[in-house]
Amino acid sequence: MNETDLRHLRRCAELAARALSEGDEPFGSVLVGPDGAVLFEDHNHVVATGDHTRHPEFEIARWAAAHLTPRERAAATVYTSGEHCPMCAAAHGWVGLGRIVYAASSEQLGQWLAEMGLGEPPVRPLPVRDIVPGAVVDGPAPELAAEIRALHRRFRGLSG
């Protein structure tokens, strides 16, 4: 992971904070082309819509399928505040997106939720490579762990 990766991950954290400010779960993602241009970005819209498929990683897969060629999708990088859930990992694999870089892992999120006394999510968190064996995945980013953890605590009404 390099400074460019961290810059994009910081943008994902900003998008996650925006989701939180709009009353939603704090997740944000950015799709970046091979030339470094941001192609698409989004944040969670689960609470606002009541649709639990409205994850930003899933929206990226939909957008990429509609707007990019298979070659362009494979050359793109998905940056995200949290490692893809199984649904988003599958969408990523089916659409043929390239590298995934995440700030916090599913394992970290699970630990944080346990610390907060929250039960298991309705879908078992699995590493992306368990869903998409050939995926190129980098993360977590220790530099952002405290910030991402704090966002999840705030969403649940807890201090940092």
Backbone torsions as a table, in degrees:
resi	resn	phi	psi	omega
1	MET	NA	136.1	-176.8
2	ASN	-123.3	-175.9	-177.4
3	GLU	-62.4	-35.5	176.5
4	THR	-62.7	-44.1	177.4
5	ASP	-59.8	-45.8	-178.9
6	LEU	-64.6	-36.2	177.3
7	ARG	-61.6	-45.7	179.4
8	HIS	-68.0	-36.7	177.2
9	LEU	-66.5	-34.9	175.9
10	ARG	-63.9	-37.2	175.5
11	ARG	-63.7	-39.0	176.7
12	CYS	-61.2	-40.6	177.1
13	ALA	-64.0	-38.5	175.8
14	GLU	-61.8	-43.7	178.8
15	LEU	-65.4	-37.3	176.7
16	ALA	-63.7	-41.2	177.3
17	ALA	-64.6	-37.0	176.5
18	ARG	-63.4	-44.1	176.7
19	ALA	-57.2	-45.2	179.1
20	LEU	-60.6	-43.1	179.8
21	SER	-64.8	-22.4	177.1
22	GLU	-95.0	9.6	175.8
23	GLY	86.1	15.8	-177.0
24	ASP	-112.4	169.0	177.6
25	GLU	-62.8	141.2	-172.7
26	PRO	-82.3	84.6	173.9
27	PHE	-133.6	138.2	177.2
28	GLY	-144.2	148.4	-176.6
29	SER	-144.4	153.3	-179.1
30	VAL	-135.4	136.6	173.9
31	LEU	-104.4	126.1	-176.0
32	VAL	-122.8	132.6	178.0
33	GLY	-75.8	169.5	-178.2
34	PRO	-63.6	-20.2	178.1
35	ASP	-87.8	1.4	179.5
36	GLY	91.7	-2.7	-179.6
37	ALA	-76.8	136.6	174.8
38	VAL	-75.0	122.6	-177.5
39	LEU	-95.2	-34.0	-175.8
40	PHE	-163.9	145.2	173.7
41	GLU	-145.9	154.2	-178.1
42	ASP	-161.4	171.0	174.4
43	HIS	-135.7	173.7	-177.2
44	ASN	-61.1	142.0	175.3
45	HIS	-132.0	31.2	-175.1
46	VAL	-72.3	-53.4	-177.3
47	VAL	-67.2	-44.1	-176.7
48	ALA	-61.3	-36.1	-175.7
49	THR	-101.8	-19.5	-173.1
50	GLY	75.8	6.7	-178.6
51	ASP	-105.1	107.5	-175.5
52	HIS	-76.6	7.0	171.6
53	THR	-96.8	1.5	-175.6
54	ARG	-86.3	48.4	174.8
55	HIS	-80.9	146.8	-178.7
56	PRO	-63.3	-32.3	179.6
57	GLU	-67.1	-35.8	178.1
58	PHE	-69.9	-39.8	177.3
59	GLU	-63.5	-37.5	176.6
60	ILE	-61.8	-45.0	179.6
61	ALA	-60.6	-44.0	178.4
62	ARG	-61.9	-46.7	-178.8
63	TRP	-62.1	-45.9	-178.3
64	ALA	-61.8	-40.8	179.5
65	ALA	-61.9	-34.8	-177.6
66	ALA	-84.3	-23.0	-170.1
67	HIS	-121.0	-11.9	-176.2
68	LEU	-123.2	150.6	174.2
69	THR	-74.2	163.1	175.8
70	PRO	-55.3	-39.0	179.2
71	ARG	-65.3	-42.6	178.8
72	GLU	-65.5	-39.3	178.6
73	ARG	-63.0	-43.8	-178.2
74	ALA	-65.3	-27.9	-178.7
75	ALA	-87.6	-9.2	-177.5
76	ALA	-84.2	159.7	176.7
77	THR	-120.6	134.9	174.8
78	VAL	-101.4	119.8	173.8
79	TYR	-103.2	139.8	-176.8
80	THR	-151.6	149.2	-178.0
81	SER	-69.2	-28.8	-179.9
82	GLY	-136.3	144.5	178.7
83	GLU	-53.5	141.2	-179.2
84	HIS	-52.7	139.9	168.7
85	CYS	-75.4	170.2	-179.8
86	PRO	-57.1	-38.4	179.6
87	MET	-62.0	-47.6	-177.7
88	CYS	-70.6	-36.4	176.6
89	ALA	-62.0	-43.0	178.6
90	ALA	-62.9	-44.0	178.5
91	ALA	-60.6	-42.8	178.4
92	HIS	-57.7	-47.9	-179.7
93	GLY	-65.5	-44.9	-179.1
94	TRP	-64.1	-36.7	-178.5
95	VAL	-79.5	-21.6	177.8
96	GLY	83.5	33.0	177.0
97	LEU	-71.2	159.0	-178.4
98	GLY	-83.2	-139.1	-173.3
99	ARG	-58.0	146.4	174.2
100	ILE	-116.5	132.1	175.0
101	VAL	-127.8	123.7	-178.3
102	TYR	-124.9	151.4	180.0
103	ALA	-80.5	-45.1	-178.2
104	ALA	-126.0	140.9	-178.8
105	SER	-85.2	163.6	174.0
106	SER	-60.5	-37.2	178.6
107	GLU	-62.5	-44.9	177.8
108	GLN	-61.1	-46.5	-179.7
109	LEU	-59.1	-43.1	178.0
110	GLY	-59.4	-42.0	177.7
111	GLN	-63.5	-43.1	-179.7
112	TRP	-64.3	-41.8	179.0
113	LEU	-64.5	-39.2	177.4
114	ALA	-63.5	-42.2	177.2
115	GLU	-58.7	-33.0	-179.5
116	MET	-84.4	0.2	178.9
117	GLY	77.3	21.4	-179.8
118	LEU	-96.2	146.3	-178.8
119	GLY	-77.2	-174.5	178.4
120	GLU	-65.1	145.3	174.0
121	PRO	-70.5	165.6	-177.7
122	PRO	-67.2	-18.8	178.1
123	VAL	-123.7	129.8	-177.9
124	ARG	-62.4	126.7	176.3
125	PRO	-73.4	127.2	179.2
126	LEU	-127.6	148.5	174.8
127	PRO	-59.9	146.5	-179.2
128	VAL	-52.9	-43.2	-176.7
129	ARG	-64.8	-19.9	174.4
130	ASP	-71.7	-24.3	-179.5
131	ILE	-96.8	-42.7	-178.4
132	VAL	-122.7	87.6	-172.4
133	PRO	-56.1	-32.5	-177.7
134	GLY	-90.2	5.3	-176.4
135	ALA	-64.5	143.1	171.8
136	VAL	-95.4	115.2	-171.5
137	VAL	-130.7	134.3	174.7
138	ASP	-128.8	136.5	178.8
139	GLY	148.2	169.1	-0.4
140	PRO	-78.8	174.6	177.9
141	ALA	-107.7	100.6	-178.2
142	PRO	-54.2	-29.0	-179.3
143	GLU	-61.5	-23.0	-175.1
144	LEU	-111.8	-2.0	-174.1
145	ALA	-57.4	-47.5	-177.3
146	ALA	-63.1	-40.0	180.0
147	GLU	-65.4	-44.8	-179.4
148	ILE	-66.9	-42.5	177.3
149	ARG	-58.8	-44.7	-179.5
150	ALA	-61.4	-38.7	178.0
151	LEU	-61.7	-42.8	-179.8
152	HIS	-68.4	-35.5	176.7
153	ARG	-66.3	-43.1	178.7
154	ARG	-62.6	-38.9	178.6
155	PHE	-58.6	-33.9	-177.9
156	ARG	-94.6	12.5	174.9
157	GLY	78.6	21.0	179.8
158	LEU	-109.4	153.3	177.0
159	SER	-78.5	154.0	179.6
160	GLY	-13.7	NA	NA
